[in-house]
Amino acid sequence: MSEVHERGRAAFRRGDYAEAERLAREAYEQTANPHSRLNEMVARYAQGKLSKTELDVTIHDLGLEGGGHGRSVLARGY
């Protein structure tokens, strides 16, 4: 995991969802990792910018639904 990705996770855990979204987007631009994109979408969801249905579609589109990533990410807080 990149330093930017880790900083985004820390921002999410402290409730700074806008910063978490920004850092996850930056991490994804550096390395196109589907987990960074998922983290960006979870941060958007936490801010009310994305519905649960849209988040589920993102999880499906990223091919991450099989591992329960959406549920675990939301339950663990990013």
C-alpha positions as CSV (number, residue, x, y, z in Angstrom):
1,M,0.0,0.0,0.0
2,S,1.3,3.5,-0.8
3,E,1.8,6.2,1.7
4,V,-1.0,8.2,0.1
5,H,-3.4,5.3,0.4
6,E,-2.4,4.9,4.1
7,R,-2.9,8.6,4.8
8,G,-6.4,8.3,3.1
9,R,-7.3,5.4,5.4
10,A,-6.2,7.5,8.5
11,A,-8.2,10.4,7.3
12,F,-11.3,8.2,7.0
13,R,-10.8,6.7,10.4
14,R,-10.7,10.2,12.0
15,G,-13.9,11.2,10.1
16,D,-12.3,13.5,7.5
17,Y,-14.2,12.0,4.6
18,A,-13.4,14.8,2.1
19,E,-9.7,14.4,2.7
20,A,-10.0,10.6,2.5
21,E,-11.8,10.9,-0.8
22,R,-9.1,13.2,-2.2
23,L,-6.2,11.0,-1.0
24,A,-7.9,7.8,-2.4
25,R,-8.3,9.5,-5.7
26,E,-4.7,10.6,-5.7
27,A,-3.6,7.0,-4.8
28,Y,-5.6,5.6,-7.6
29,E,-4.1,8.1,-10.1
30,Q,-0.6,7.0,-9.0
31,T,-1.4,3.3,-9.2
32,A,-4.7,2.1,-10.7
33,N,-5.6,-0.1,-7.8
34,P,-9.3,-1.1,-7.5
35,H,-9.1,-0.9,-3.7
36,S,-8.1,2.8,-3.9
37,R,-11.1,3.4,-6.2
38,L,-13.3,1.5,-3.7
39,N,-11.9,3.6,-0.8
40,E,-12.7,6.8,-2.8
41,M,-16.3,5.6,-3.3
42,V,-16.7,4.6,0.3
43,A,-15.5,8.1,1.4
44,R,-18.0,9.6,-1.1
45,Y,-20.7,7.3,0.4
46,A,-19.8,8.5,3.9
47,Q,-20.3,12.1,2.8
48,G,-23.7,11.3,1.3
49,K,-22.4,11.9,-2.2
50,L,-23.1,8.3,-3.3
51,S,-26.1,6.1,-2.5
52,K,-25.7,2.5,-1.2
53,T,-26.9,1.2,-4.6
54,E,-24.3,3.3,-6.4
55,L,-21.6,1.9,-4.0
56,D,-22.8,-1.6,-4.7
57,V,-22.6,-1.0,-8.5
58,T,-19.0,0.3,-8.0
59,I,-18.1,-2.8,-6.0
60,H,-19.5,-5.0,-8.8
61,D,-17.8,-3.0,-11.5
62,L,-14.5,-3.3,-9.8
63,G,-14.9,-7.0,-9.5
64,L,-14.6,-6.9,-5.7
65,E,-18.1,-8.1,-4.7
66,G,-17.0,-11.8,-4.3
67,G,-14.8,-11.0,-1.4
68,G,-17.4,-9.0,0.5
69,H,-15.2,-5.9,0.3
70,G,-18.0,-3.5,0.4
71,R,-19.4,-4.8,3.6
72,S,-16.0,-5.2,5.2
73,V,-14.8,-1.8,4.2
74,L,-18.0,-0.2,5.6
75,A,-17.9,-2.2,8.8
76,R,-14.2,-1.6,9.5
77,G,-14.3,2.0,8.4
78,Y,-12.3,2.0,5.2
